[in-house]
């Protein structure tokens, strides 16, 4: 953050909705050097976020450990009621916190408010899952039960793309399963999460939810802290690897939700409008900054020109601008580093023989991080835009002749988060889906699972699952109890 810190204007102050970190039910200033938070629509810092020191983290861990026995002794119904009260507070404060989310993240205001409302719905839904113990077997000899116990203190670490949703899903899973949590938002988007801390401090019993902001070093302290029992991390593959290594020292349970390079395979009989609409919706939502966005499109040669045109026409109609403008449908890229990465990928496209920018390709002048929705054809599979996770609004469309070849090319990546198959022949769609090396595969859509569906990636895209019964149980330790029949 050093280049950013040189830009701090002396007038920069804390934002009234996010003045402090939350430790043990108290709002605390944080003893670290406050961090400037940049508005990606202007490239300028607009507020200071508090920063936790290692001592602050120790205090948060102590508070979370102290709260654990009381919290875990409460009934699931009680814990559900607390999560539902948090959801109600999120709905009440969706507009001001949404405005703050737009300011720090860049997404259109309607999407930001929508993220907070959806987070409220999702955390409620998560607490409706049945996590009860199971009877494995009872026979003449013995009764064998599988019980699930909370782990203790969870460390939740989140990225900057969908900060509120990801944070709240971790909070709800931890609380409902009887754990307490220490949550660390991204240094790029700490304010909306801190504002939620301020908003729910009187609802979550003291110490059950602790929210600490700071730099990346704070993340590393969390993953190595001996007082934390589990890490739920969402972010890049590179950081995920560091998290796993660091957590190994104390044998923490670890769930990793990492990057993706999701392919969409369009079969020759696909419905053109449904396919083009679904692909554009997935690829350009949140300015392409979604882990399971479509990031590569493979189209059968017989449909290629029509699909390219249908996608490009829809992409060209998306209006790019500041999230606060009412007609904006796509905001800026969230931070300068990510913006420069996407600008570099675009430059490489322009230097690739045979590559064509069908629409977009414009990087806006000025200090905000804006790039228009861009469709690229004619790239080889080893082009950086195809091989890497672009995490921005630039989508490559690739041609194939043989579906097995398309499957092999789509699978030729270390990522394995999501994939989709587009066809009118649902049986063929399901067959192709079965060959995709991905944790999540859809036919004729991409994304949009309910909270009862386990979420996570294969290969380098993940480690374990979040949500659904399987994901929730990753916040618990299995205990097998065998009792002889008397
Ligand atoms: P990142 O890995 O740079 O940072 C994520 C978080 O990790 C931040 O809070 C950061 O401060 C923290 N961190 C950094 N270094 C750390 C360390 N050594 N130890 C512990 N924590 C550390 O990721 P990002 O750029 O913020 O997020 C974008 C990435 O997240 C993309 O790759 C995207 O695909 C992925 N993502 C995945 C999912 C999913 O569910 N699979 C969801 C959203 C985003």
Boltz pocket constraint, residues with backbone or C-beta under 6 A from the ligand:
constraints:
  - pocket:
      binder: B
      contacts: [[A, 157], [A, 158], [A, 159], [A, 160], [A, 161], [A, 162], [A, 184], [A, 185], [A, 186], [A, 187], [A, 214], [A, 215], [A, 216], [A, 217], [A, 218], [A, 219], [A, 220], [A, 221], [A, 223], [A, 234], [A, 235], [A, 236], [A, 237], [A, 238], [A, 239], [A, 240], [A, 242], [A, 243], [A, 256], [A, 257], [A, 258], [A, 259], [A, 260], [A, 290], [A, 291], [A, 292], [A, 389], [A, 391], [A, 417], [A, 457], [A, 461], [A, 462]]
      max_distance: 6.0
